[in-house]
């Protein structure tokens, strides 16, 4: 714990005292998806901690319902039913919390007991079984028990592909998977919110391309058509973001690759965003990029050089950053591993850096640190109350009091300061009252916040207060 706290302090300090131009940048949750590295590798704790040193503010983990519940639970909404096995997941989310990282859990995969012995990519006989599982796992990580609070959730993995949700079309060649997914998602959303009302839930997790043809060896949907049909099946679905995997069609192509709609790569996100708003009748839709990456050679013969991977890291994050509706960017994977047949890590299997890739990721990620919030307010606002992320201070189920010291700067000149004690909320945030401060000008202020927890862990945050 002590070592992790020191790492967190260094990372937070870099963000807290960055140049004003960096502070004014948009924020985005940035991290890695890498289950073998973060859950099963012998040095998994070190890999999670080192991902934080590389600028990550979150990690994504895939939770297989069929592996977590290999037999039917007697009390399916109870997170402590003995049929459930969350052991490696518990460890990973605890380690992430100690490293000051948020977690996104994607739930997927039907157990045989729920679909008459068919594959994990087949629908359960009763979607209520999936809802009960969603409720149980969300409750487990709701902050009410001894396990960490999990903020981000998503439902299924690449459901527009036959490999993950079958069949994609019915016997007449009509689309079936979008309608089935709408049912799966609605059930899971209901369960997740029942288990944890604070959960932020993503829909979709769509793959970048598809043919929309029922015939052939790969009957799959394009992400655009899949999303459109999901909306037609249930336009009233509630969600916090559409999750998408905008990989390039050929691994060696640039992140700015253009493709024909309704396929969606990074460069296509603005068009996807426009259609999602229309299909779901919303004024705005957030998009989470929950998988993206470029494999390297010689590890993979279709990969790119280390130098090109570093360049593509910078370019891909820059493309996402330009789109204000993108709230998350996840690189797949963190470190190459024998258990993961995808060589897009920033490090080789032996742990050697792939050229400048780790440095490129860290530099891009740290300017977008979502823990350092950007908060808008009216000019003239007095004593604003702001929410501060305090993930690294969480632990156990006991309420904690955090000692907070803060000061507000305008152009390097202090215009407010104070101290207070704040109660840690179950979602690992505190509510901070900037008493005595007034946003007198139309300007961007910087609130530097130091958080001292009872275990001696110190966190630094730097909030941008935009008065208009």
N, C-alpha and C positions, 0 to 999 in steps of 0.2 A: 504493500500500500504506500509506504513512504517513497519508494523509488518512483512509482507511478505519479504521485503528487508532485515530485520534483520535475518530472517530464511535463506534466500539465502546466506548471508554473512557467516553464521556459516557453512553451508554445503560446500560452495566453499572453505572456509579456510581449512577444513579438507582435501579436495582433493589436494589443492595447496601445502600443506606442508607435504604431505605423504612421506613415505620412498622411496628412489630411486627405490627399487624393485617394489613397487606398480606403480610408474610412468611409468616404462618400460612395464607394462602389456598392452595387447590389449584393445581396447575400444569397447563398445557396448552400444546401447541405451537400457535402462532397465526401465520398468515401470509396469503399471497395466491397465487392461481393466475392467471397472466397471461403466456402465452407470447409474444404480440406485444410486450409491454412489456419482458420480461426476456430475449428472445432475438433479436428482429429489429428493434427500434426503433434508430435511430441513437444515441440516448442511453440505451441499455439498461443500461449499467453504472451510470449515475447513478440510474436508476429502481430498480435492485436496492438500491443503497446507501441511497436515500431511503426505501425500504420498511422498511429496518432502523431508520432514524430514526423512522419511524412506529410502532415497537413490534413489528414482525414478528420472529419467531425462526426462520422457515422459509419456503420457497416451494415450490409444486407446479408441475411441468412435465409436459406430455404428450409422450411419445415414440412417434411413429408408426413401427412396425416396417416398414411398406411404404415409407416415405420414407428411413429409416435404412439399409435393405437393399434398394435397388431391383432388385438382381440377386442371384442365389443365391451365397452365399459358398462358397469351396472348403473353408475350415476354419471352420465356423459357430460353434464355441465359442471361437474365437480373437478377442479384442476388437480385434486389429490386422489382421484380414483386410481386404484392400483393397476388398472389396465394401461394407464398412460406412463410413458417413459420420456421424461424431459431432461435427463441427467446431463448430457453433453450440451444441451441448449442452455440450461441453467448456468453452467460454468461459463459459457461464451458471453452471455449477456451480463453476468457479474464482472467478468474481466473487462468488457467494453465500458461498463460504468466506471470502474476504477480508473480507466484511461480517459475519462471525460467524453466518451463517445455515445451518441444516440444509436439506436438499433432499428432497422426495418426488418420485419419478419414477413415472409411470403408463405402462405399456407397453400398446400397442394397435395394431390394424390389420394385416390380413394382406396381404403382397405378392402380386402377381399370379402370380409364379413358384411360390408355395406353395399356390395354390388354383385352378389351371387358368384363370387370367385373370379370375376373378370379382372382385367388389368387395371393398374392405378390411374390410367388415363381415361377410364370410363366413368360415366356418371354414377353416383350412388342411387340406389332405388328410391331412397327418400332424401331429399335435400335437407330435411330437418336434422339428419345425422351430422351433416357438415356444419349446420348452424350450431348444434350442441358443442361440437369440437371447437369451433371458433369462439364460443362463449367461454369454454373452459380455459383455453390457452390465453385469451385476453384477460380473464380474471386472474390467472396466475401471475401475469406481468402487469397488473393494474396499480401496483404500489400499495395494495392493501395487505399484502403478506410479506414474507421475508425475501421475496425475489424483486429484482429491479423493475421499475416501470418501463414499459416499452411504448414509445410514442408513435411509431410508424408501422403500418400494416398494409399488405396487399394480398390479393386473392388470385390464386392459381398462377401458373407460369406458362407464358406463351400459348394461351388457349386458342389462338388462330392456327396452330399447327396440329396435324394429326398425331404427332408423337406425344403431345401433352393432353389433348382433348379429342377423343374419337367417339363416334365418327364426325367428320366435319360436314358431311352431306348425307341426306337420307337416300333411300333406295331409288327415288325418282330424280336424284341429282339436285335437290333443293337444299339450300343452306340449313344446317341443323345446329352446329356448334354455337353460333352466336346466341340463339334462343336458349340453349342449354346453359351457356355461360351466364346469361342474364339471370337465370334462376339460381345458379350456384352463387353468384355474387350477391344477390339480394339476401339469400339465406345467411351467407357469411357476414355481410354487413350488419344484419340484425343481431347475430350472435356476438360479433366483436363489440358492438356498442352496448349490448347487454352486459358483457363482461367488463368493459372499460369504456365508459362514456367519453373519456378524453382521447380515445384512440383517433389518430388520423389515418384514414383508409384510402388506399389507391385502388383503382379499377384498371383492368386491361392487362398489364404486363405483356403486351403484344410484341411479337417478333417483327422484324423490319419489312418482310416481303412475303408475297404469296401469289398464287396464280388465279384464284377464284374459280378454278375449274374442277368439277367433281371427278373427272376421269384422270387417268395417268397414275404414276407411282406415288406422287406426292399431292394428294387432294387437300390443299390448304387455302386459307383465306389471306388476302392482303390485309394489313392492319387498318387501312382506311375503310374498306368494305366491311370488315368485321365490326369495327366500332359503329359504323352506320347501322348495321343490322342489330347490334346489341341495343342501340338507342330505339330502334323501331319496336323491338321486343318489349322494352320497358323504358320509356323516355323519362320516367320519374325516379330512376335510380339515383340514390344519394352517394356522393363520393367527394373526397378532398382533392384528388388529382387523378389524371389518367397516366398510368405507368407504361413506359415504352422502351424497347431495346433497338435503337436506331443504328445498328451496325452497318458498315458499308457492304455492298453486295459482293465485292471482291476484297479480300483482306488487305491487299496492297494499295487500294485506292484511298485517296485523301478523305478526311472527314467532311469536306465540302462537296462531296460527290452529289451530283444531281440525278434523280431517278424519276421515272414516270409514276404519277399518281394513279392508283391509291396505295402504292408502296411508300414507305416513310423512312428516310434516313435523317441525319442531323440537319441537313440543309432544307429538308421538307417540313420541319416542325412548325413554321409559321402557317403553312397551308393546313396542316393537321389541326392546329389550334383553332383556326377559323371554322373548319367543319365541325369540330367537337362542340363549339359554342352553339352552332346552329342546330345540330342534331339533338343536343340535350337542352336546348332552349335556355342557355345561360349567358349572362353578360361577360363572364370570364371563366376560363378553365385552366387550372394549373396542370403542368405536365412534369412528371418525374422521369428522368432518364435513369432507369434502374439497372441497366447493363450497357456497357460500351467498352470496346477495347480493340487493340491491334496486336496480333501475334508477331513474334520475332523469329528471325533465323540466326543461327543454324538450328534452333530448337524445332522450328517448323519450316519446311521448305517453301511454303507459301507466305511466310512471314516477311516482315520488313526489317531493315537494319536497326540496331540500337539507336543510332542517331535519328533515323526517321521516326521511330516510335516516340522519342522525346519530343520531336517537332509536332507529331500528331497529337500528343497529349496536350501541348500548349494550344494547338489549333482547335481541337474538339471542345475543350473547356471554354475557349474564347467564343466559339459559335454558340454554345449553350448560354453563356453569360450575356450575350447580346439580346436574348429573348427574355423579357421580364417575367413571362409566364412559366419559365423553367425554374422549379424550386429545388431540384435535386439532381445530382450527377454522380453516378456510381461506375467506377472502372472495374472491369472483369479481366483479370484477377489481380491479387496483390503479389503473390509469389508462385512461380511454377512449382508444381507438386506432382509426384507420380499418380496420386489419386485424382488428378484433374487433367484430362486430355486437352488442355487449351493453354498454349504457351504465350499468354499475353501479360504475364506478371511484370512488375517493375524489377523483380529479382529472379535470378535463375534458381533451379532446385537446390543448389548448394548455398544460396543466400548471397551470391555476388550481385552487385548492382548492375543493371543493364545500361551501361554508359551513364548518360545524364538523365535518364528517365525518372528516377526518384526525385532528383532536384527539380526537374521541370514540373512534376506533379505538385510538389510542396509549394513552389513559388506561386503557381496558379491558384492552389486551394486556399492558401492563407489569406489572400486578399478578399476572399469570399466567405470567411468564417461566419456561419449562420448563428453561432452562439453570441456574436457581437451584433446585436439587432440594430436595424434601422427603424426608427419610430417617428411617425409623422404627427404633427400637432399644429394647432392654430397659433399664429403669432399672438403674443400676450398671455399665453397659457401660464398659470401659476401653479406651483407645487405639483407637477405632473407625477402620476404614478405609472411606473414602467415595470414590465416583467423581465426578469433576468434568468437566463438558463444557468442552473447550478448542478448539472449532472454529476460532476466529480465529487460533490458533497453528499450525495445520496448514499444509502446503505441501510439495509434492514427495514423494519416497518415502523420504527419509532420516529415521532416528529422531532425535528431538530430546530434549534435556534441558531441562526447564522449572524455573526457580527459583520456589519457592512460599513465600509468607509468609502465615500465617493466625493468626486469633485467634477464640476462642469467647466469646460474650457470653450472659449470663443476666440479663434485665431491665436491660440497659445496663451491667452489671458484668462485667468480663473474668474468665473462669474457666479460661482456657487459651490458650496461644499457642505458636508454633513456626515454624521454617523448615526447608525440605528441598529437595532436588532430585528431581524426578520425571520418569520417562521417558514421552514421549508415545506412546500406543498408536496402532495403525493406524486405529482408529475415532474418533480425535480426542478422546480422553479421557485423564485421568491417574488413577492410584490414589493418594489422599492419606491418609497415616496421621496422625491427630490424636493424636500421642504425648503422653502426660502428661495428657490430658483424661479425666475420668470423668463420665458422666451421672449425677450423684449424686441428682438429684431427678426426680420425675415432672413434667416441664415441657418447654417448647419452647425450645431453645437456638438461637442464630444463629451460624453459622461464617462469618466474613468472610474471603475468600480473594483474594489478589492473585497473579497469574500473570505472570511476566516471561519472555518468550521471547528466543531468541538474536538475532532481528532487531530488537529494541527494541520489540516490540509488547507492550502491557500489557493484561491483561483483569482485571476484577473480578467475582467471583461471591459470592453470599450464599446459603448453604445453611441450611435449617431442619432441625434435629435434634430429632425428637420422641421423648422418652423416656417409656415407660409401663410 
